[in-house]
């Protein structure tokens, strides 16, 4: 069944809308200038979340190794803190956000993150580490999709490419600050500094979200019974998976989150191999600086960053960089990891914008959070499988082979994107030709 028949809406064109010629079209009917002008607060909240998302992966990885969590157990721990349980909970949180208010869900998620950060001040408890990882997993499931839905609703459709470029830069700026915290903590031998950074980021995100919720009318629709709201959200989300754009967004999403997992969780382990704190933090910082630059270039450029050629090329670069990082570990040239992480930063900047543009073009504002969550279903499955594989490979074969694994994952996902986008364009051209032929016959 097609997306149009499943949802009752016309099929959405398989191209990302670009700004049409003519005067500035920032004004959108039905959207107040006040609402459109408040993207700044949502961007700050997104920066806080991605600061947390990157810092928590590094913190949990370092703390887990210090507490002798090994192999598949370390993989499960990383899967939890990365939001692996979101394969079950993402659509529920998104449906509640669309129906009852996105600010409520995001505020709850930041509060959970704050509580989880406080648990990590106890450096010797494995039990509290597992509870904190679970809490961060809830935050990962309940924060990003409602915030991205809020952000996309603040400007018109024709300004989305610029906004998503800025969004990508803000996300990676938050990650850049997280990289600084990791390096400082390693240099000062102060694990409590990581917990303090997490607590501060969660508190700031909570305050910003609460203030934005007070200033902007609630984003949810008419009240509905909770059971019906969640059930309809899951049904709508699963139906959206029939839309090829959502599937493409999901594959790209997996690719960029694999980079986050690789760099946030395993690059810090180079410290145990003799790399200095400066090399570790410099690697993470190089990734995020290049991601910020890529995002700004997208925001001010005119190219369709969601096109097959650009996305596949970026994923190919990521695969080669990951293999190169494995070779650096194998031959003990650890300082060379810094420029290779920078290469992956370009992929991150492109991937963030491409993922969001594909999802936005496939959904309407009223169900945008559910659409964002639908694009993460495959991601959440991957965030269970890939950490388990990585933890097992780390225990059995060593750190170099973990990077080889991530290189293989990036290459496979690049091939998948190429196949999906090429076949999608072929279907679009065939449909257009059929419509033209039918028009000629009718004429």
C-alpha positions in Angstrom: 0.0 0.0 0.0 1.3 3.4 -0.8 1.9 6.2 1.7 -0.9 8.2 0.1 -3.4 5.4 0.5 -2.2 4.6 4.0 -2.5 8.2 5.3 -5.1 9.7 3.1 -2.7 12.4 2.0 -1.2 13.0 -1.4 2.3 11.5 -2.0 5.0 14.0 -1.1 7.4 14.8 -3.9 10.7 13.1 -3.7 12.7 16.2 -3.7 13.5 18.6 -0.9 11.8 21.9 -1.5 14.1 24.8 -2.3 13.5 28.5 -1.9 11.5 29.7 -4.9 12.6 32.8 -6.8 11.0 36.1 -5.8 10.8 38.2 -2.6 11.6 36.9 0.8 9.0 34.3 1.7 9.8 34.0 5.4 6.3 34.9 6.3 4.1 31.8 6.5 0.3 32.0 6.8 -0.9 30.9 10.2 2.4 31.3 11.9 3.1 34.4 13.9 6.2 36.4 13.6 6.8 35.9 17.3 6.7 32.1 17.0 8.9 32.1 13.9 11.4 34.3 15.6 11.9 32.1 18.7 14.0 29.4 17.0 16.9 30.6 19.1 15.6 29.1 22.4 14.9 25.7 20.8 18.4 25.7 19.2 19.9 26.4 22.7 17.9 23.5 24.1 19.2 21.3 21.3 22.7 22.3 22.0 22.3 21.3 25.6 20.9 18.0 24.6 23.7 17.1 22.2 26.2 18.3 24.8 24.6 15.7 27.1 24.3 13.0 24.5 28.0 13.2 23.6 29.3 13.6 27.2 27.2 10.8 28.6 28.5 8.3 26.0 32.1 9.2 26.9 31.4 9.2 30.6 29.6 5.9 30.6 32.3 4.3 28.5 35.2 5.5 30.7 33.3 4.7 34.0 32.3 1.3 32.7 35.9 0.3 31.8 37.2 1.7 35.1 34.6 -0.5 36.9 35.7 -3.5 34.8 32.5 -3.8 32.7 33.7 -5.8 29.7 32.6 -7.3 26.5 28.9 -7.7 25.7 28.1 -6.1 29.1 29.8 -2.9 28.1 27.9 -3.0 24.8 24.6 -3.3 26.6 25.6 -0.4 28.9 26.4 1.8 25.9 23.2 0.7 24.1 21.1 1.7 27.2 22.7 5.2 27.5 22.5 5.8 23.7 18.7 5.2 23.7 18.5 1.6 22.5 15.2 1.2 24.4 13.8 3.9 22.1 12.8 1.2 19.6 9.9 0.7 22.0 9.5 4.2 23.5 10.3 6.8 20.8 6.9 6.7 19.1 5.1 6.8 22.4 7.0 9.9 23.6 6.6 11.5 20.2 2.8 10.8 20.1 2.4 12.3 23.6 4.5 15.3 22.5 2.4 16.0 19.4 -0.9 15.4 21.3 -0.3 16.9 24.8 2.6 19.4 24.3 6.2 19.0 23.2 7.6 21.2 26.0 6.2 18.9 28.7 8.0 15.9 27.2 11.3 17.7 26.8 11.2 19.1 30.3 10.6 15.7 31.7 13.5 14.3 29.8 15.9 17.0 31.0 14.8 16.4 34.6 15.5 12.7 34.2 19.0 13.5 32.8 19.6 15.8 35.8 18.8 12.9 38.2 20.9 10.5 36.3 23.9 12.9 36.3 23.6 13.2 40.1 23.9 9.4 40.4 27.3 9.5 38.7 28.9 11.5 41.5 29.3 8.1 43.2 32.3 6.8 41.2 32.5 3.3 42.7 28.9 2.0 42.2 28.3 -0.2 39.2 24.6 -0.3 40.1 24.2 3.5 40.0 26.1 3.5 36.7 23.6 1.1 35.1 20.7 3.2 36.6 22.3 6.4 35.2 22.7 4.8 31.8 19.0 3.8 31.8 18.0 7.4 32.7 20.1 8.8 29.9 18.5 6.4 27.6 15.1 7.8 28.5 16.4 11.3 27.9 17.7 10.2 24.5 14.3 8.8 23.6 12.3 11.7 24.8 14.3 14.8 23.9 15.6 15.0 20.3 12.5 14.3 18.3 10.1 16.8 20.1 12.8 19.5 20.0 13.5 18.9 16.3 9.7 19.1 15.7 9.5 22.3 17.6 12.4 23.8 15.6 11.0 22.9 12.2 7.7 24.6 13.1 9.4 27.9 13.8 10.1 28.8 10.1 8.5 28.2 6.7 9.2 25.2 4.5 11.4 27.2 2.2 13.8 28.2 5.0 14.3 24.6 6.3 17.7 24.0 4.5 19.2 27.1 6.1 17.7 26.3 9.5 18.9 22.6 9.5 22.4 23.8 8.6 22.4 26.1 11.6 20.8 23.3 13.7 23.7 20.9 12.8 26.2 23.5 13.7 24.5 24.1 17.1 24.4 20.4 17.8 28.1 20.0 17.2 29.0 23.1 19.1 27.3 21.4 22.1 29.4 18.3 21.4 32.5 20.5 21.1 32.0 21.7 24.6 31.5 18.1 25.7 34.9 17.2 24.1 36.5 19.9 26.2 35.0 18.4 29.4 36.3 15.0 28.5 39.8 16.3 27.9 39.8 18.4 31.0 38.6 15.5 33.1 41.2 13.1 31.8 44.0 15.7 32.3 42.9 16.4 35.9 42.0 12.8 36.7 38.6 14.1 37.9 35.7 11.7 36.9 33.4 13.9 39.1 34.0 16.7 36.6 32.1 14.7 33.9 29.2 14.2 36.3 29.2 17.9 37.1 29.2 18.8 33.4 26.2 16.5 32.8 24.3 18.0 35.7 24.9 21.5 34.5 23.9 20.8 30.9 20.7 19.1 32.0 19.8 21.9 34.4 20.3 24.6 31.7 18.3 22.6 29.2 15.5 22.2 31.7 15.4 26.0 32.4 15.5 27.0 28.7 12.7 24.5 27.8 10.5 25.7 30.6 11.0 29.4 29.7 10.3 28.7 26.0 7.2 26.8 27.0 5.9 29.7 29.0 6.5 32.2 26.1 5.1 30.1 23.2 1.6 28.6 23.1 1.5 24.8 23.7 2.4 22.8 20.6 0.0 19.9 21.3 -3.3 19.5 19.6 -6.8 18.9 21.2 -6.8 16.8 24.3 -7.3 13.1 23.8 -7.4 10.0 25.9 -3.9 8.8 26.7 -4.4 5.3 25.5 -5.9 6.4 22.2 -3.3 9.0 21.7 -0.4 6.6 22.1 -2.1 3.9 20.0 -2.7 6.3 17.2 0.8 7.6 17.4 2.3 4.1 17.0 0.0 3.3 14.1 0.8 6.6 12.3 4.5 6.1 13.0 4.6 2.6 11.6 2.6 3.7 8.6 5.2 6.4 7.9 7.9 3.7 7.6 6.3 3.0 4.2 7.4 6.4 3.0 10.8 6.1 1.2 12.0 9.4 2.5 11.5 8.3 6.1 13.5 5.1 5.4 16.3 7.1 3.8 16.4 9.5 6.8 16.5 6.4 9.1 19.5 5.0 7.3 21.4 8.3 7.3 20.5 8.6 11.0 22.1 5.3 11.8 25.3 6.3 10.0 25.8 9.6 11.9 24.9 8.0 15.2 27.4 5.2 14.5 30.0 7.9 14.2 28.9 9.4 17.5 29.1 6.0 19.2 32.5 5.3 17.7 34.1 8.6 18.6 32.4 9.3 21.9 32.8 5.8 23.4 35.9 4.4 21.8 38.2 7.3 21.0 38.5 8.1 24.8 39.8 4.5 25.3 42.9 5.6 23.3 44.0 7.2 26.6 44.6 3.7 28.0 46.8 3.0 24.9 49.1 5.9 25.7 47.4 8.8 23.9 47.5 12.1 25.8 44.3 13.8 27.0 45.1 16.5 24.4 44.9 13.9 21.6 41.6 12.5 22.9 39.9 15.8 23.4 41.5 17.2 20.2 40.1 14.3 18.2 36.6 14.9 19.5 37.0 18.7 19.0 38.3 18.3 15.5 35.2 16.2 14.6 32.8 18.9 16.0 34.7 21.9 14.6 34.4 20.4 11.1 30.8 19.5 11.7 30.1 23.1 12.7 31.8 24.4 9.6 29.9 22.0 7.4 26.6 23.1 9.0 27.3 26.8 8.4 28.4 26.0 4.8 25.0 24.2 4.3 23.1 27.1 5.9 24.7 29.6 3.5 25.0 27.4 0.4 22.7 26.6 -2.5 23.4 22.9 -3.0 20.9 20.2 -2.2 22.7 18.5 0.7 20.2 15.7 0.8 21.1 14.6 -2.7 22.3 11.0 -3.2 25.8 12.1 -4.5 26.6 14.3 -1.5 25.3 11.9 1.2 27.0 8.8 -0.3 30.3 10.6 -0.8 30.1 11.8 2.9 29.5 8.2 4.1 32.4 6.9 2.0 34.7 9.5 3.6 33.5 8.3 7.1 34.2 4.6 6.2 37.7 5.4 5.0 38.4 7.5 8.1 37.2 4.7 10.5 39.5 2.2 8.8 42.3 4.7 9.0 41.7 5.1 12.8 42.0 1.3 13.1 45.3 1.4 11.3 46.5 4.3 13.6 45.8 2.1 16.6 47.4 -1.0 15.0 50.6 0.9 14.2 50.5 3.1 17.3 50.3 6.4 15.4 47.6 7.7 17.7 48.0 11.4 17.0 46.9 10.8 13.4 43.4 10.0 14.8 42.8 13.8 15.1 42.5 14.6 11.4 40.6 11.4 10.7 38.0 12.4 13.3 37.8 15.8 11.5 36.9 14.0 8.3 34.1 12.3 10.1 32.9 15.7 11.3 32.1 16.6 7.7 30.0 13.5 7.4 28.2 14.4 10.6 27.4 18.0 9.4 26.0 16.7 6.1 24.1 13.8 7.7 22.3 15.9 10.3 20.9 18.3 7.7 20.1 15.5 5.2 18.3 13.4 7.8 16.1 16.3 9.0 15.3 17.6 5.5 14.1 14.2 4.3 11.9 13.8 7.4 10.5 17.3 7.2 9.6 16.9 3.5 7.7 13.7 4.3 5.6 15.0 7.2 3.3 17.9 8.2 3.9 20.0 11.3 1.1 18.5 13.4 2.7 15.1 13.4 6.3 16.1 12.9 7.5 14.6 16.2 6.0 11.2 15.3 7.6 11.5 11.9 11.0 12.2 13.5 10.5 9.2 15.8 9.6 7.0 12.9 12.9 7.8 11.3 14.7 6.6 14.5 13.1 3.1 14.6 15.9 1.6 12.6 18.4 3.7 14.5 17.3 2.3 17.9 17.6 -1.2 16.6 21.1 -0.4 15.4 21.9 1.2 18.8 21.3 -2.2 20.4 23.1 -4.4 17.8 26.2 -2.2 17.0 27.3 -1.5 20.7 26.9 -5.3 21.4 29.1 -6.1 18.4 31.6 -3.4 19.3 31.9 -4.4 22.9 32.4 -8.1 21.9 35.0 -7.2 19.3 36.8 -4.9 21.8 37.1 -7.8 24.3 38.0 -10.4 21.7 40.2 -8.6 19.2 41.2 -5.2 20.5 40.4 -1.6 19.8 41.7 -1.5 16.2 39.1 -4.0 15.1 36.4 -1.9 16.7 37.3 0.9 14.3 37.4 -1.5 11.4 33.9 -2.6 12.4 32.6 0.9 12.2 34.2 1.4 8.9 32.4 -1.6 7.6 29.1 -0.3 9.0 29.6 3.1 7.3 30.4 1.5 4.0 27.3 -0.8 4.1 25.0 2.2 5.0 26.5 4.2 2.2 25.6 1.5 -0.3 22.1 1.3 1.2 21.5 5.0 0.8 22.8 4.9 -2.8 20.3 2.0 -3.6 17.4 3.7 -1.9 17.9 7.1 -3.3 18.6 5.9 -6.9 15.6 3.6 -6.9 13.5 6.4 -5.4 14.5 8.8 -8.2 13.8 6.2 -10.8 10.3 5.7 -9.4 9.7 9.5 -9.4 10.8 9.8 -13.0 8.6 6.9 -14.1 5.6 8.3 -12.3 6.1 11.7 -13.9 6.5 10.1 -17.3 3.3 8.2 -16.7 1.4 11.3 -15.7 2.7 13.1 -18.8 1.7 10.2 -21.0 -1.8 10.2 -19.5 -2.1 13.9 -20.0 -1.2 13.5 -23.7 -3.8 10.8 -24.2 -6.4 12.9 -22.4 -5.4 15.9 -24.6 
